[in-house]
Amino acid sequence: MELPLAQMTVSEKLHVIETVWEDLARDEEQIESPDWHFQELHDRAQRTEAGTEKVLDWETAKAELRKRFP
């Protein structure tokens, strides 16, 4: 199946993405995460516990990124 992406509006493209994401989420148990995801989660948990990485809520993270990349 091909979509006419060049002719679609941003809104239409986002709607397609949302529809696909919702469909995938219905069968999420069939989607396996790659091994490196589990390793990355483990590594981040260790860095957080060691105090070398901080966890930010999404609003704070967005604000910091917007300051860094205006």
N, C-alpha and C positions, 0 to 999 in steps of 0.2 A: 504494500500500500504506500502510495506517495501522497504527500500533502503539498499543496501549492504555496509553500512557505514565502516565496518572494511576493506573492499577491496578498498574503494574509496580514491583517493588522496585528499590532502587538497584543491587543485585547483578545483577538481570536487565537493567537499562538498560546497565550497564557491559559485560555480556556482548554485548549487541547492538552497542555501539560497537566492541568488540574484534573482533567478527566482520566488521563492515563495514570496519574499518581493515585487517584481514588480507586481505580480498578486494581492496581498493584497492591494497595493496602488491604484489599479484601482477602487476598491470598498471601499475606505476608509470611506465614509459616513455610511457604514453599520457596521463599527467597533466602538463600544462605549467604551470610556475610563471609567475605574472604578471611583467611587466617590473620592477615596483617591488621584487620580491624580489631580483633581481640588483643593482639599484641600492643597496638596503639592505646587501647583503653587501659590495659594493664600499666603501660609506661606512664600515661598521664595520671593515673591514680597514684602511682609511686611518687611522681614529681609533686603532686598536690599535697600528699602526706608529708613529704620532705620540706615543703614550703618553698620550693623553687618554681612553682607554677601556681598562678591564682585563677580562680574560677570567677567569671563575671556573668551577671544576668545579661540577657540579650540586649536590653535597652542601653545598658552601660557600654557593652561591647560595640554596639552601633555608633554611639556617641564618640567613643574613643577612635574608632576607625574614620569617622567623618572629620575629626580634628586632624588626624594624621594624613588623610587623603581628601583634601577639600575639592 
